[in-house]
């Protein structure tokens, strides 16, 4: 069993049980809340490939206009 504190993000690198696994470059965010949109923009500005998934088509159109 992995302790909840064994997995963490440090900078841009992912560590599991203290071992470097990979550099995070692709991120998927589920839901188009204000927080999700804000986070998606921050990650995109940091050079990440971001996919934002929202099931409501009207909200998707609004989000598309914002970005």
Residue pairs with C-beta under 8 A, 6 or more apart in sequence:
2 16
2 17
6 16
6 17
6 18
7 14
7 15
7 16
7 17
8 15
9 15
9 24
12 23
12 24
12 46
13 20
13 21
13 22
13 23
13 24
14 20
14 21
14 22
14 23
14 24
15 21
24 48
25 47
25 48
25 49
26 48
26 49
26 51
27 40
27 43
27 48
27 49
27 50
27 51
28 50
28 51
28 52
28 53
29 36
29 39
29 40
29 50
29 51
29 52
29 53
30 36
30 53
31 53
31 54
32 52
32 53
32 54
32 56
32 59
32 60
32 63
36 52
37 52
37 63
37 66
37 67
40 50
40 52
40 67
41 67
43 50
44 50
52 63
54 60
54 63
